[in-house]
Amino acid sequence: MWVQSVKKYALHSIFFTVLLACICVDMRAADVDSAKQAVKNSDVTKVKSTHENFQITIQNVDITRFPEVRLIVGASNSAGAPLDSIVAQELTVIENGKPKKVLSVRRISVRERIPIDFVFIIDITGTMQSSINGIKDNIEKFVESLVSRGIDYRLGLVLFSDVVERSYQPTDNVKEFLGWLSNVEASGGMDEAENALEALAEIGRMKYRPSANRIGVIITDAPYHQQGGRGNGRTNFTTETMTEFLKKNDAQLFCITPPVLKQYKAMSDATRGSVFDLSQPFAKILDMYSTQLTNLFAITYRSDQPAIPDSLNVGIVDNQKRELVRKVIPVVEIGRKLIIENLLFASSSAMLPDSVFELEILYEFMTNRKSVTIRIEGHTDSRGSKAKNKILSLQRAESVRNYLIKKGVSATRILTEGLGDSRPIADNGFDFGRRLNRRTEVVILTK
């Protein structure tokens, strides 16, 4: 009877927060027409609010309280500056073609983690040394800002001049990223233009997390070579073909360049990015950048679907019925990270009670999807030694695994990993932050 009740109410208070791309829809090749339509529909339409023109993008979905659904969205004005508020009465959610009343709009907290894989694309010719030093000096504060605002980050790097000098795959280790930059000295520059388009093409060669938003950040003071142009750099790209390339690779482009280089702005606007003035201090630029990325809202509506679906087809319209954005959101997807929100362990403990509602829901989820395998990741706060925290975090992951095995889930479908205090999502200097960091996360490995 209890299980039937859970099914009836569509896995109410479901255990996980699904994180997904801010621009893209991970469409399958089997439906090319639908994929093309999704790309077309994902383009943001500017609309008239009672306050000002604004743009909106769907960056995430949270179904921890299903059938209530929270769409995590970014909103900015026509100049790209983030909005301080969104009025619920001005918006309606469309789910599978049916209008749904917006129940509430609120700013999101650190609980709604958003995975973003950043690729910094940096010009290393002679005049760029001060900018490179600015990145070195401020990237750690930038990452701290991302973490404090709920961003689950990784950082990749591309260095270029008239050629692509070096390319590094994304890492979650900021020290490693700074190590890549540590020996870079800007030099050379045979002609004015550099080969930024070939450097941007490296975005298509990065190994992204399946659930991560893809963001390129290009930093340069030079115009770029294009197909058929003169100079030392050679490329088959033009502004137009690179714009299409970025869209095809679901990448959003942010440009830190002199304002006079209008071609960068054209690519940024077309991929729903922004442009920052290279002449500004880098600490200020990175602070503005992190603010824009993390000034997000949760738009809540109630779904009428009887159970959590494999995907959601949602859009948002304004009060004149004009579509602002539409996305097909895959819910159950390989690589997605799911957070068991309320399974927060006591300090220094890995004990679980005999019955945990959130784990009953996880069991139901695993039972309904026989092919799904998962990895359970345990986390701790920063108190205690790193060695003990590593052991404790693994014990917490094993506690969840054993709970599911006792319920009947095959042990072969559940892997575990203890990550200690290496991946905080909140400030360990406060009780509230430490509580959030003592968490359990689940990653879908197969579906």
Number of C-alpha atoms within 10 A of each C-alpha: 6 7 11 10 11 17 16 12 16 21 26 20 19 25 26 22 26 23 29 30 25 25 27 25 20 18 16 9 9 8 9 11 9 14 17 13 11 19 19 14 17 20 20 20 16 18 20 13 16 8 10 12 14 22 23 21 25 29 23 27 25 24 21 23 17 24 21 18 18 26 22 25 20 22 22 22 17 13 12 16 17 21 18 11 15 21 13 16 13 14 23 23 26 20 21 13 10 12 16 18 15 20 16 15 20 16 15 19 14 19 15 23 24 28 25 24 27 24 27 24 24 25 29 25 21 14 16 19 16 13 23 21 16 16 20 16 14 16 18 15 13 19 20 14 17 23 21 18 24 20 23 22 21 22 22 24 25 25 23 22 27 26 17 22 12 12 20 17 18 21 18 15 13 15 13 13 21 17 12 17 16 13 8 13 14 18 13 12 17 14 12 13 19 29 24 29 25 23 24 25 17 19 27 14 11 17 12 19 19 17 25 26 25 26 25 25 24 24 25 27 24 21 18 24 25 23 14 11 13 11 16 16 22 18 18 13 20 16 17 12 15 18 23 15 17 23 21 13 17 22 26 25 27 24 23 25 22 19 16 11 14 13 14 25 21 17 25 21 18 18 22 20 22 23 24 20 16 17 13 13 12 23 16 11 19 21 16 15 20 17 16 19 18 23 19 27 24 23 26 23 23 17 22 14 14 13 16 20 11 10 12 17 14 20 24 24 19 17 13 11 11 15 20 22 21 24 24 22 24 21 19 19 21 18 19 23 29 22 23 19 19 17 19 17 19 13 12 16 13 18 12 15 6 6 9 14 13 20 20 19 20 20 18 18 16 19 15 10 12 12 11 18 20 23 20 24 24 30 30 36 28 19 14 11 10 16 10 15 23 19 16 22 28 22 20 28 25 21 18 23 22 15 19 20 16 10 13 12 18 15 13 9 17 21 17 21 19 22 20 25 26 16 15 23 26 21 19 18 11 9 11 11 17 21 18 24 25 25 25 24 20 25 19 18 18 14 13
